[in-house]
Amino acid sequence: MFPFIIALHVVVSVFLIFVILLQPGKSDGMAAFSGGGGGSQTVFGGRGSVTFLSKVTTGCAIIFMLTSLTLAWRSSHSDSVLRARRNLAATDAAKKTESSGPLSVPLPTGQTAPAPVTGGAAIPAQGSGTPAGNNTPATPAPAATKGPAAPTVPAAPAKK
């Protein structure tokens, strides 16, 4: 049944292309090529070709859409697609169980984890903040100046 639908789909596709090209447009398209040019001497008559070709085009378009939908549904429900989906779900579940720890997140390739901070200057240890009785704020840093810093000159010794 599946090969029959594929063959029907291909035949209808090719036939639909020719029927669309045969329809007379503003300049009579390929209908003039087939011997007539849209005049009253054509095979289908003066207006007969327009109605007949539009009906054939509509029928071919309906068959084309039905075969397209049937092929899409059939291919998405095939055994190989369902088997691949089950395999993907199984591998995702296996990855979740392997990486259950919070620090076991894989890093992108080519990168390493940053080194831990040493010296204790980055984050104060818990409970090592200011004492409860000392509520004085820390002294602010000196204001930044624009331009290069002035050179420091050692103080001259005092004369006695």
Secondary structure by P-SEA (a helix, b strand, c coil): caaaaaaaaaaaaaaaaaaaaaccccccccccccccccccccccccaaaaaaaaaaaaaaaaaaaaaaaaaaaaaaacaaaaaaaaaaaaaaaaaaaaaccccccccccccccccccccccccccccccccccccccccccccccccccccccccccccc
